Amino acid sequence: MAAVKSLRLGAHMSIAGGMDLAVERACRVEATALQIFVKSSNQWAARPFATGEVDRFRAASREAGLDRYTMAHTSYLINLASPKPDLLERSRAALGAELDRCAELGVPYLVLHPGSHVGAGEEAGLAAVASSLDAVMGAGKRARGDDGMILLETTAGQGTNLGSSFEHLAAILDLAACSDRLGVCIDTCHLLAAGYEFRDARSFRKMMRRFDELIGLQRIGGVHLNDSKTDLGSRKDRHDHIGDGFIGLESFRPFMNDGRFRDVPMVLETPKGDDLAEDRRNLALLRGLVGS
């Protein structure tokens, strides 16, 4: 039981009705980690926080013990690899605004899809991402380096999306001058879709060794725990409930029992209704793997 309680395990929660309600929803499923959006995920504009909203969120998060274990996820519109100057500039501005909102809320991690090169080529795209990160992190108050950390997410590799290989992430980290303020969020669905086999103990160890060689395990700041509706190497981002997809329940056991993840927020990104029943089921299944 103590091992279960020491895990930082939760889910992405809606911010509908106010930022602090996401914390309340997390508490309803006994979460010890949380992921949120800090604005609408499909719009460029961000509404101003309501009067007292930031203070309520900070207080609720602190009381729930989630303040150090909350991740935000960036808008899906952001593309730091875009070859179009206007979209690239808009993406950089949007990322900066989200980092500023995270700082206001006291959210320590912001998860980011690296971007899509849209035909410019992987090398050019990776260089654009690194340059964009440096531009955003070096602007204004963010240049002090005391704000949150950006976590580059492993992706499924659809289309011209970057980040589907450890080599992609390693290249960005090597190229970016702000590398010390960057980490990685691994997504189990995306890993499988991108072609990484980890569904038995041996292949899990092999994958983690490769990650450590190229990037370093200390870079892992977050984990997305999602089953996959598609099989190995599909390059399709289709999340499924724990145990219902091609990953399978048993394949999550190493993640639940690897001591290197003990202080890392691990969250679900699976569909659910307002009663959060699906989150309760998925979290119960994951907790049942701990120590067994």
C-alpha positions as a Markdown table, in Angstrom:
| # | Residue | x | y | z |
|---|---|---|---|---|
| 1 | Met | 0.0 | 0.0 | 0.0 |
| 2 | Ala | 2.8 | 2.4 | 0.8 |
| 3 | Ala | 4.4 | 1.8 | -2.6 |
| 4 | Val | 1.1 | 2.7 | -4.3 |
| 5 | Lys | 0.8 | 5.9 | -2.3 |
| 6 | Ser | 4.3 | 6.9 | -3.2 |
| 7 | Leu | 3.5 | 6.8 | -6.9 |
| 8 | Arg | 2.6 | 10.1 | -8.6 |
| 9 | Leu | -0.3 | 8.8 | -10.6 |
| 10 | Gly | -3.2 | 10.8 | -12.0 |
| 11 | Ala | -5.0 | 12.0 | -15.1 |
| 12 | His | -5.5 | 15.0 | -17.4 |
| 13 | Met | -8.5 | 16.9 | -16.0 |
| 14 | Ser | -10.8 | 19.5 | -17.5 |
| 15 | Ile | -10.4 | 23.1 | -16.5 |
| 16 | Ala | -14.1 | 23.9 | -17.3 |
| 17 | Gly | -15.6 | 26.2 | -14.7 |
| 18 | Gly | -12.2 | 27.4 | -13.4 |
| 19 | Met | -8.6 | 26.2 | -13.0 |
| 20 | Asp | -9.2 | 25.1 | -9.4 |
| 21 | Leu | -11.9 | 22.7 | -10.4 |
| 22 | Ala | -9.3 | 20.6 | -12.2 |
| 23 | Val | -7.7 | 20.0 | -8.8 |
| 24 | Glu | -11.1 | 19.1 | -7.3 |
| 25 | Arg | -11.7 | 16.5 | -10.2 |
| 26 | Ala | -8.2 | 15.1 | -9.5 |
| 27 | Cys | -9.0 | 14.6 | -5.8 |
| 28 | Arg | -12.3 | 12.8 | -6.7 |
| 29 | Val | -10.2 | 10.0 | -8.3 |
| 30 | Glu | -7.5 | 10.1 | -5.5 |
| 31 | Ala | -4.9 | 11.3 | -7.9 |
| 32 | Thr | -1.4 | 12.2 | -6.8 |
| 33 | Ala | -0.5 | 13.8 | -10.1 |
| 34 | Leu | -2.4 | 16.1 | -12.5 |
| 35 | Gln | -2.3 | 17.4 | -16.1 |
| 36 | Ile | -4.2 | 20.3 | -17.4 |
| 37 | Phe | -4.4 | 22.9 | -20.2 |
| 38 | Val | -3.8 | 26.4 | -19.0 |
| 39 | Lys | -6.0 | 27.7 | -21.8 |
| 40 | Ser | -8.2 | 26.4 | -24.6 |
| 41 | Ser | -6.2 | 23.7 | -26.5 |
| 42 | Asn | -7.7 | 24.6 | -29.9 |
| 43 | Gln | -7.6 | 28.4 | -29.9 |
| 44 | Trp | -4.7 | 30.9 | -30.1 |
| 45 | Ala | -6.3 | 33.4 | -27.7 |
| 46 | Ala | -6.2 | 32.8 | -24.0 |
| 47 | Arg | -8.9 | 34.3 | -21.7 |
| 48 | Pro | -7.6 | 36.2 | -18.8 |
| 49 | Phe | -7.7 | 34.4 | -15.5 |
| 50 | Ala | -10.8 | 35.4 | -13.4 |
| 51 | Thr | -10.3 | 37.4 | -10.3 |
| 52 | Gly | -9.0 | 35.1 | -7.6 |
| 53 | Glu | -8.7 | 32.1 | -10.0 |
| 54 | Val | -4.9 | 31.9 | -9.7 |
| 55 | Asp | -5.0 | 32.1 | -5.9 |
| 56 | Arg | -7.7 | 29.4 | -5.7 |
| 57 | Phe | -5.8 | 27.1 | -8.0 |
| 58 | Arg | -2.5 | 27.5 | -6.1 |
| 59 | Ala | -4.2 | 27.0 | -2.7 |
| 60 | Ala | -6.2 | 23.9 | -3.9 |
| 61 | Ser | -3.1 | 22.4 | -5.6 |
| 62 | Arg | -1.0 | 22.9 | -2.5 |
| 63 | Glu | -3.6 | 21.5 | -0.1 |
| 64 | Ala | -4.0 | 18.4 | -2.4 |
| 65 | Gly | -0.2 | 17.9 | -2.6 |
| 66 | Leu | -0.3 | 18.3 | -6.3 |
| 67 | Asp | 1.7 | 21.6 | -6.6 |
| 68 | Arg | 5.0 | 19.9 | -7.5 |
| 69 | Tyr | 3.4 | 17.1 | -9.6 |
| 70 | Thr | 1.2 | 19.0 | -12.1 |
| 71 | Met | 2.0 | 19.2 | -15.8 |
| 72 | Ala | 0.3 | 21.5 | -18.3 |
| 73 | His | 0.0 | 20.5 | -21.9 |
| 74 | Thr | 0.4 | 23.1 | -24.7 |
| 75 | Ser | -2.2 | 24.0 | -27.3 |
| 76 | Tyr | -2.3 | 21.7 | -30.3 |
| 77 | Leu | -1.9 | 24.7 | -32.7 |
| 78 | Ile | 1.7 | 25.4 | -31.7 |
| 79 | Asn | 4.3 | 24.3 | -34.3 |
| 80 | Leu | 7.8 | 25.3 | -33.5 |
| 81 | Ala | 9.1 | 23.6 | -36.6 |
| 82 | Ser | 6.9 | 25.5 | -39.1 |
| 83 | Pro | 8.7 | 26.7 | -42.2 |
| 84 | Lys | 6.1 | 29.5 | -42.5 |
| 85 | Pro | 7.5 | 32.6 | -40.7 |
| 86 | Asp | 4.1 | 33.9 | -39.6 |
| 87 | Leu | 3.0 | 30.6 | -38.1 |
| 88 | Leu | 6.3 | 30.1 | -36.5 |
| 89 | Glu | 6.2 | 33.5 | -34.8 |
| 90 | Arg | 2.6 | 32.9 | -33.7 |
| 91 | Ser | 3.6 | 29.6 | -32.3 |
| 92 | Arg | 6.6 | 31.1 | -30.4 |
| 93 | Ala | 4.4 | 33.8 | -28.9 |
| 94 | Ala | 1.7 | 31.2 | -27.9 |
| 95 | Leu | 4.3 | 29.0 | -26.2 |
| 96 | Gly | 5.7 | 32.0 | -24.3 |
| 97 | Ala | 2.2 | 33.0 | -23.2 |
| 98 | Glu | 1.5 | 29.5 | -21.9 |
| 99 | Leu | 4.8 | 29.4 | -20.0 |
| 100 | Asp | 3.8 | 32.7 | -18.4 |
| 101 | Arg | 0.5 | 31.3 | -17.4 |
| 102 | Cys | 2.2 | 28.2 | -15.9 |
| 103 | Ala | 4.4 | 30.6 | -13.9 |
| 104 | Glu | 1.4 | 32.4 | -12.6 |
| 105 | Leu | -0.3 | 29.2 | -11.5 |
| 106 | Gly | 2.9 | 27.6 | -10.1 |
| 107 | Val | 2.8 | 24.7 | -12.6 |
| 108 | Pro | 6.3 | 23.3 | -12.9 |
| 109 | Tyr | 6.1 | 21.4 | -16.2 |
| 110 | Leu | 4.7 | 22.3 | -19.6 |
| 111 | Val | 4.5 | 19.3 | -22.1 |
| 112 | Leu | 5.1 | 20.2 | -25.7 |
| 113 | His | 4.8 | 18.3 | -29.0 |
| 114 | Pro | 8.1 | 19.3 | -30.8 |
| 115 | Gly | 6.3 | 20.2 | -34.0 |
| 116 | Ser | 6.0 | 19.2 | -37.7 |
| 117 | His | 8.5 | 20.1 | -40.4 |
| 118 | Val | 5.7 | 20.1 | -43.1 |
| 119 | Gly | 8.0 | 19.1 | -45.9 |
| 120 | Ala | 11.1 | 21.1 | -44.9 |
| 121 | Gly | 12.9 | 18.0 | -43.8 |
| 122 | Glu | 13.8 | 16.5 | -40.4 |
| 123 | Glu | 17.1 | 18.3 | -40.1 |
| 124 | Ala | 15.7 | 21.7 | -40.8 |
| 125 | Gly | 12.7 | 21.0 | -38.6 |
| 126 | Leu | 14.7 | 19.9 | -35.6 |
| 127 | Ala | 17.0 | 23.0 | -35.9 |
| 128 | Ala | 13.9 | 25.2 | -36.1 |
| 129 | Val | 12.5 | 23.6 | -32.9 |
| 130 | Ala | 15.7 | 24.2 | -31.0 |
| 131 | Ser | 16.0 | 27.8 | -32.2 |
| 132 | Ser | 12.4 | 28.4 | -31.3 |
| 133 | Leu | 12.9 | 27.1 | -27.8 |
| 134 | Asp | 15.9 | 29.3 | -27.3 |
| 135 | Ala | 13.9 | 32.4 | -28.6 |
| 136 | Val | 11.0 | 31.7 | -26.2 |
| 137 | Met | 13.1 | 30.8 | -23.2 |
| 138 | Gly | 15.3 | 33.8 | -23.6 |
| 139 | Ala | 12.6 | 36.4 | -23.8 |
| 140 | Gly | 11.5 | 38.7 | -21.1 |
| 141 | Lys | 11.2 | 37.4 | -17.6 |
| 142 | Arg | 11.7 | 33.9 | -18.8 |
| 143 | Ala | 15.4 | 34.7 | -19.5 |
| 144 | Arg | 16.0 | 34.5 | -15.8 |
| 145 | Gly | 15.5 | 30.7 | -16.0 |
| 146 | Asp | 13.5 | 30.5 | -12.8 |
| 147 | Asp | 10.2 | 29.5 | -14.4 |
| 148 | Gly | 9.0 | 26.0 | -15.3 |
| 149 | Met | 10.5 | 23.3 | -17.4 |
| 150 | Ile | 9.4 | 22.3 | -20.9 |
| 151 | Leu | 9.0 | 18.6 | -21.5 |
| 152 | Leu | 9.4 | 17.5 | -25.1 |
| 153 | Glu | 6.8 | 14.7 | -25.7 |
| 154 | Thr | 7.6 | 11.5 | -27.6 |
| 155 | Thr | 5.2 | 11.4 | -30.5 |
| 156 | Ala | 3.6 | 8.7 | -32.7 |
| 157 | Gly | 5.3 | 9.9 | -35.9 |
| 158 | Gln | 2.2 | 10.8 | -37.9 |
| 159 | Gly | 2.9 | 12.6 | -41.2 |
| 160 | Thr | 5.9 | 15.0 | -40.8 |
| 161 | Asn | 5.7 | 15.2 | -37.0 |
| 162 | Leu | 9.0 | 15.3 | -35.2 |
| 163 | Gly | 9.7 | 13.6 | -31.9 |
| 164 | Ser | 8.9 | 10.0 | -32.8 |
| 165 | Ser | 12.5 | 8.8 | -32.2 |
| 166 | Phe | 14.8 | 9.3 | -29.3 |
| 167 | Glu | 17.3 | 10.6 | -31.8 |
| 168 | His | 15.0 | 13.5 | -32.7 |
| 169 | Leu | 14.7 | 14.5 | -29.0 |
| 170 | Ala | 18.4 | 14.1 | -28.5 |
| 171 | Ala | 19.1 | 16.4 | -31.5 |
| 172 | Ile | 16.9 | 19.1 | -30.1 |
| 173 | Leu | 18.4 | 18.9 | -26.7 |
| 174 | Asp | 21.9 | 19.0 | -28.2 |
| 175 | Leu | 21.1 | 22.0 | -30.4 |
| 176 | Ala | 19.2 | 24.1 | -27.9 |
| 177 | Ala | 21.2 | 26.5 | -25.7 |
| 178 | Cys | 18.4 | 26.3 | -23.1 |
| 179 | Ser | 18.8 | 22.5 | -22.8 |
| 180 | Asp | 19.2 | 22.7 | -19.1 |
| 181 | Arg | 15.5 | 23.9 | -18.9 |
| 182 | Leu | 14.2 | 21.0 | -21.1 |
| 183 | Gly | 13.2 | 17.5 | -20.3 |
| 184 | Val | 11.1 | 14.7 | -21.8 |
| 185 | Cys | 7.6 | 13.3 | -21.3 |
| 186 | Ile | 7.3 | 9.8 | -22.6 |
| 187 | Asp | 3.9 | 8.6 | -23.9 |
| 188 | Thr | 3.3 | 4.8 | -23.9 |
| 189 | Cys | 0.8 | 4.9 | -26.8 |
| 190 | His | 3.1 | 7.0 | -28.8 |
| 191 | Leu | 6.2 | 4.9 | -28.1 |
| 192 | Leu | 4.4 | 1.7 | -29.4 |
| 193 | Ala | 3.0 | 3.6 | -32.4 |
| 194 | Ala | 6.5 | 4.9 | -33.2 |
| 195 | Gly | 7.9 | 1.4 | -33.3 |
| 196 | Tyr | 9.4 | 1.0 | -29.8 |
| 197 | Glu | 8.7 | -2.5 | -28.4 |
| 198 | Phe | 8.5 | -2.6 | -24.6 |
| 199 | Arg | 5.7 | -5.1 | -23.9 |
| 200 | Asp | 7.9 | -7.6 | -22.1 |
| 201 | Ala | 10.5 | -7.1 | -19.3 |
| 202 | Arg | 13.5 | -7.6 | -21.7 |
| 203 | Ser | 12.3 | -5.2 | -24.3 |
| 204 | Phe | 11.4 | -2.6 | -21.7 |
| 205 | Arg | 14.9 | -2.7 | -20.3 |
| 206 | Lys | 16.4 | -2.5 | -23.8 |
| 207 | Met | 14.2 | 0.6 | -24.6 |
| 208 | Met | 15.1 | 2.3 | -21.4 |
| 209 | Arg | 18.8 | 1.6 | -22.0 |
| 210 | Arg | 18.6 | 3.2 | -25.4 |
| 211 | Phe | 16.8 | 6.2 | -24.0 |
| 212 | Asp | 19.5 | 6.6 | -21.3 |
| 213 | Glu | 22.3 | 6.3 | -23.9 |
| 214 | Leu | 20.9 | 9.0 | -26.2 |
| 215 | Ile | 19.1 | 11.3 | -23.8 |
| 216 | Gly | 19.6 | 10.3 | -20.1 |
| 217 | Leu | 16.9 | 8.9 | -17.8 |
| 218 | Gln | 17.3 | 11.9 | -15.6 |
| 219 | Arg | 15.6 | 13.9 | -18.3 |
| 220 | Ile | 12.3 | 12.2 | -17.9 |
| 221 | Gly | 10.0 | 14.7 | -16.2 |
| 222 | Gly | 6.6 | 13.1 | -17.0 |
| 223 | Val | 4.9 | 10.0 | -18.3 |
| 224 | His | 1.6 | 9.7 | -20.2 |
| 225 | Leu | 0.1 | 6.3 | -19.5 |
| 226 | Asn | -2.2 | 5.4 | -22.4 |
| 227 | Asp | -3.0 | 2.1 | -24.1 |
| 228 | Ser | -3.0 | 2.1 | -27.9 |
| 229 | Lys | -5.8 | 1.3 | -30.4 |
| 230 | Thr | -3.1 | 0.5 | -33.0 |
| 231 | Asp | -0.2 | -1.9 | -32.9 |
| 232 | Leu | 3.6 | -1.6 | -33.0 |
| 233 | Gly | 4.9 | 0.9 | -35.7 |
| 234 | Ser | 1.4 | 2.1 | -36.8 |
| 235 | Arg | 2.5 | 5.7 | -36.4 |
| 236 | Lys | -1.1 | 6.6 | -35.4 |
| 237 | Asp | -1.9 | 8.5 | -32.2 |
| 238 | Arg | -5.0 | 6.6 | -30.9 |
| 239 | His | -5.3 | 6.4 | -27.2 |
| 240 | Asp | -7.1 | 3.5 | -25.5 |
| 241 | His | -8.1 | 2.6 | -21.9 |
| 242 | Ile | -5.6 | 0.7 | -19.9 |
| 243 | Gly | -5.7 | -3.0 | -20.8 |
| 244 | Asp | -8.1 | -2.5 | -23.7 |
| 245 | Gly | -5.5 | -1.9 | -26.5 |
| 246 | Phe | -2.4 | -3.4 | -28.1 |
| 247 | Ile | -0.2 | -2.6 | -25.2 |
| 248 | Gly | -2.2 | -4.6 | -22.7 |
| 249 | Leu | -2.4 | -4.4 | -18.9 |
| 250 | Glu | 0.7 | -6.4 | -18.1 |
| 251 | Ser | 2.9 | -4.2 | -20.2 |
| 252 | Phe | 2.3 | -1.3 | -17.8 |
| 253 | Arg | 3.8 | -3.3 | -14.8 |
| 254 | Pro | 7.4 | -2.2 | -15.4 |
| 255 | Phe | 6.4 | 1.5 | -15.4 |
| 256 | Met | 4.5 | 1.0 | -12.1 |
| 257 | Asn | 7.4 | -0.8 | -10.4 |
| 258 | Asp | 10.5 | 1.1 | -11.8 |
| 259 | Gly | 11.9 | 3.1 | -8.9 |
| 260 | Arg | 13.2 | 5.7 | -11.4 |
| 261 | Phe | 9.6 | 6.8 | -11.9 |
| 262 | Arg | 8.7 | 7.2 | -8.2 |
| 263 | Asp | 8.8 | 11.0 | -8.2 |
| 264 | Val | 7.7 | 11.5 | -11.7 |
| 265 | Pro | 4.1 | 12.6 | -12.5 |
| 266 | Met | 2.4 | 9.9 | -14.6 |
| 267 | Val | -1.0 | 10.7 | -16.0 |
| 268 | Leu | -3.8 | 9.2 | -18.1 |
| 269 | Glu | -5.0 | 10.8 | -21.3 |
| 270 | Thr | -7.9 | 8.6 | -22.0 |
| 271 | Pro | -11.6 | 9.5 | -22.8 |
| 272 | Lys | -14.0 | 9.9 | -19.9 |
| 273 | Gly | -17.4 | 11.1 | -18.8 |
| 274 | Asp | -18.3 | 13.7 | -16.2 |
| 275 | Asp | -18.4 | 11.1 | -13.4 |
| 276 | Leu | -14.8 | 10.2 | -14.1 |
| 277 | Ala | -15.6 | 6.5 | -13.8 |
| 278 | Glu | -13.1 | 5.6 | -16.6 |
| 279 | Asp | -10.3 | 7.4 | -14.7 |
| 280 | Arg | -11.2 | 5.4 | -11.6 |
| 281 | Arg | -11.1 | 2.1 | -13.4 |
| 282 | Asn | -7.8 | 2.9 | -15.3 |
| 283 | Leu | -6.1 | 4.1 | -12.1 |
| 284 | Ala | -7.3 | 1.1 | -10.1 |
| 285 | Leu | -5.9 | -1.2 | -12.8 |
| 286 | Leu | -2.5 | 0.6 | -12.7 |
| 287 | Arg | -2.4 | 0.7 | -8.9 |
| 288 | Gly | -3.1 | -3.1 | -8.9 |
| 289 | Leu | 0.2 | -3.7 | -10.7 |
| 290 | Val | 2.4 | -2.1 | -8.0 |
| 291 | Gly | 4.6 | -4.4 | -6.1 |
| 292 | Ser | 3.1 | -7.6 | -7.6 |
